[in-house]
Amino acid sequence: MYSRTYRRLVSVPPILWVALFLLFPYALMFAHGFWSVRDGAIVHSWNFANYATLLQNPLYWQVLLRTARIALSVTLLSILLGYPLAYFLSFHGGPRKELLYQLVIVPLWVSYLVRGYAWKTILGSEGVLNGFLHYLHITREPLPALLYSPFAVVIMLTHIYTPFVFLPIYASLEHIPRPLIEASHDLGASARTTFLRIILPLSLPGLLAGATFAFVLSLGDFLAPLLVGGPSGTMIANIVQSLFGAAYDWPLGAAISVCILLFTLAILSFSERLEKRWSFE
Amino acid sequence: MTTASSIPDRAAPDRTLLELRAVGKRFGAREVLKTVSLEIASGEFLTLLGESGSGKTTLLRLIAGFEQPTAGEIWMHGTRLDALPPYRRRVNTVFQHYALFPHLKVRENIAYGLEAAGTPKAEIAVRVREALAMVRMQEYAAAKPAKLSGGQQQRVALARALVNRPELLLLDEPLSALDANLRKQMQSELKSLQREVGITFLFVTHDQEEAMALSDRIALLRNGTLEQVASPREIYARPATAYTARFIGQTNLLEARVETGVATGLDFSFPCALSDGPALFSLRPEAISLIDDTRQPANPIRFSANVREQTYSGATELLELQTANGAILRARVPSTGPLSGTHSFVFCADDAIPVRE
């Protein structure tokens, strides 16, 4: 249908794009991981010293573990908030379904930074939440742990990623043919049994996609810990950022990035395989 | 099914199973059903027949419990059915597109209702096996529904409903998604299955031929009201209204005026038992024959007409006739070979059935 020249020509931009903005940077990062820094300059001598440091220094392990813990908490909380919301909207949204759907999506259009600063004013020691608790005489002194803690990071990231979890779950619930629900009731199953045996299994692919979103995006986040995390809420991306910035240790930063990248890819491929097993079309 | 003990008693055919008492349903301002009253006998195969929008599917959904009536009551065996949620009714449904659970195997689909009822595991296994055998799907027990053809999915849907031994099985246009040949085959399977299990079938269709072939009785719905409820033979031979006569089979509608026992139309006069006034008669095409046929009816009404068109369909052919006064009539006669010009025809006055508008 199309000429050979045409087909060759249209394939140039994507190939160029992938090579220039994906393969080349990744290769560069990968290479940096095997180099080192001496007297403020990068030395191109190939060795495994950076990876050895990562294995031996418990600091990196602790931060990585905390990062995974935060990402996991965010994922679970986002599901706990997003699934019931999606369920309610899909099955009991009524005539206002579209409007409610838009309302859930709207926060996605608000700048990440604005939301971060909003949480600062809410969680701060002079903030809205502490003021409110004080007003109700629940607390006498402002709670210091609200801001600049892993807790604050989890709260902020949950707020940001719940719509990402909500969306695929909502889509998978909307895809369930309603006669299946009626058939389940018709066969004598209660609402609870119907949910557990029909609705939940059929929405698992969406649930999995949402969970993967929330986990992977939280795992690499560095703005939330920067804004509301404080020293105790530092995550692995902050370490990478400081290694590439103030510490000027690009090779070690690159080595950590490679580890995170591999970890993320492993999660993605695992999730994809599960999703394939759970989809029924 | 192999266990005779499970089959409801078929010996008492007159026992009323389901009773609709002036049931009505409106969706907002739209009245879909208007005071429908109907009794369904135990063991009966009753078909709700009607055009799309006539309310037949709504009526089925009211009985299944997916919708609530806005007027009237539904009773089954002396209990008020419309007060119960769907999962408490001893009614099962075969859905239009089967609604098999895509993530469950055929076996698990069929076991679903028994598991929901808390049936012991050993009994579930036996009954699922029986149900699979009943619809001849044993070898597909471990397959997922997506791997099955339309006809096979249909059988699984039937087995999934019947395994629960409902008192009433609702079937919502279950054959409409199948191609013509398969539909014919499934029709006869359905009929013999119903005889075998003796469960009352309430069948919804818009296909009058299907309704005729399957039913003990047909309930014809029109715009949310029952037009006529009768056996297929009765409803065909004695349609109560012009709508019924036209909807079930083909017919000629003759307008006439009755005076002292004689109906006089444009082209014919014939005796009838109606009181004086305007009247409408239904005359089936096959009631009209060519004069030179050997068959000579009693009370013959003769007329001549011009053969305008002839459609051959094997054993019979359909003629479109124009009478001297310009009226168009259709006649179905045994195949005679090509006809043209004016011929003489005859019908029996008793075959002109008076119908309401």
HADDOCK unambig.tbl for C-alpha pairs under 7 A between the chains (distance, minus, plus):
assign (segid A and resid 179 and name CA) (segid B and resid 99 and name CA) 5.75 0.50 0.50
assign (segid A and resid 180 and name CA) (segid B and resid 99 and name CA) 5.18 0.50 0.50
assign (segid A and resid 180 and name CA) (segid B and resid 100 and name CA) 6.90 0.50 0.50
assign (segid A and resid 180 and name CA) (segid B and resid 101 and name CA) 6.51 0.50 0.50
assign (segid A and resid 183 and name CA) (segid B and resid 99 and name CA) 6.55 0.50 0.50
assign (segid A and resid 185 and name CA) (segid B and resid 86 and name CA) 5.83 0.50 0.50
assign (segid A and resid 185 and name CA) (segid B and resid 87 and name CA) 4.89 0.50 0.50
assign (segid A and resid 186 and name CA) (segid B and resid 86 and name CA) 5.53 0.50 0.50
assign (segid A and resid 186 and name CA) (segid B and resid 87 and name CA) 5.38 0.50 0.50
assign (segid A and resid 186 and name CA) (segid B and resid 92 and name CA) 5.80 0.50 0.50
assign (segid A and resid 186 and name CA) (segid B and resid 93 and name CA) 6.64 0.50 0.50
assign (segid A and resid 187 and name CA) (segid B and resid 87 and name CA) 6.36 0.50 0.50
assign (segid A and resid 187 and name CA) (segid B and resid 92 and name CA) 6.44 0.50 0.50
assign (segid A and resid 187 and name CA) (segid B and resid 113 and name CA) 4.55 0.50 0.50
assign (segid A and resid 188 and name CA) (segid B and resid 87 and name CA) 3.82 0.50 0.50
assign (segid A and resid 188 and name CA) (segid B and resid 88 and name CA) 6.32 0.50 0.50
assign (segid A and resid 188 and name CA) (segid B and resid 113 and name CA) 5.89 0.50 0.50
assign (segid A and resid 188 and name CA) (segid B and resid 116 and name CA) 5.83 0.50 0.50
assign (segid A and resid 188 and name CA) (segid B and resid 117 and name CA) 6.57 0.50 0.50
assign (segid A and resid 189 and name CA) (segid B and resid 87 and name CA) 5.86 0.50 0.50
assign (segid A and resid 189 and name CA) (segid B and resid 116 and name CA) 5.12 0.50 0.50
assign (segid A and resid 190 and name CA) (segid B and resid 87 and name CA) 6.50 0.50 0.50
assign (segid A and resid 280 and name CA) (segid B and resid 102 and name CA) 6.08 0.50 0.50
assign (segid A and resid 280 and name CA) (segid B and resid 103 and name CA) 5.82 0.50 0.50
